[in-house]
């Protein structure tokens, strides 16, 4: 369960980073 919880924020950070680069 700890692994899934760590994967959720990681994906969110990747999306935010992609958006920040796009802006």
CNS distance restraints for C-alpha pairs under 8 A (distance, minus, plus):
assign (resid   1 and name CA) (resid   5 and name CA) 6.36 0.50 0.50
assign (resid   2 and name CA) (resid   6 and name CA) 6.27 0.50 0.50
assign (resid   3 and name CA) (resid   7 and name CA) 6.24 0.50 0.50
assign (resid   4 and name CA) (resid   8 and name CA) 6.38 0.50 0.50
assign (resid   5 and name CA) (resid   9 and name CA) 7.17 0.50 0.50
assign (resid   6 and name CA) (resid  10 and name CA) 6.42 0.50 0.50
assign (resid   7 and name CA) (resid  11 and name CA) 6.28 0.50 0.50
assign (resid   8 and name CA) (resid  12 and name CA) 6.44 0.50 0.50
assign (resid   9 and name CA) (resid  13 and name CA) 6.01 0.50 0.50
assign (resid  10 and name CA) (resid  14 and name CA) 6.26 0.50 0.50
assign (resid  11 and name CA) (resid  15 and name CA) 6.30 0.50 0.50
assign (resid  12 and name CA) (resid  16 and name CA) 6.20 0.50 0.50
assign (resid  13 and name CA) (resid  17 and name CA) 5.98 0.50 0.50
assign (resid  14 and name CA) (resid  18 and name CA) 6.13 0.50 0.50
assign (resid  15 and name CA) (resid  19 and name CA) 6.22 0.50 0.50
assign (resid  16 and name CA) (resid  20 and name CA) 6.07 0.50 0.50
assign (resid  17 and name CA) (resid  21 and name CA) 6.18 0.50 0.50
assign (resid  18 and name CA) (resid  22 and name CA) 6.20 0.50 0.50
assign (resid  19 and name CA) (resid  23 and name CA) 6.21 0.50 0.50
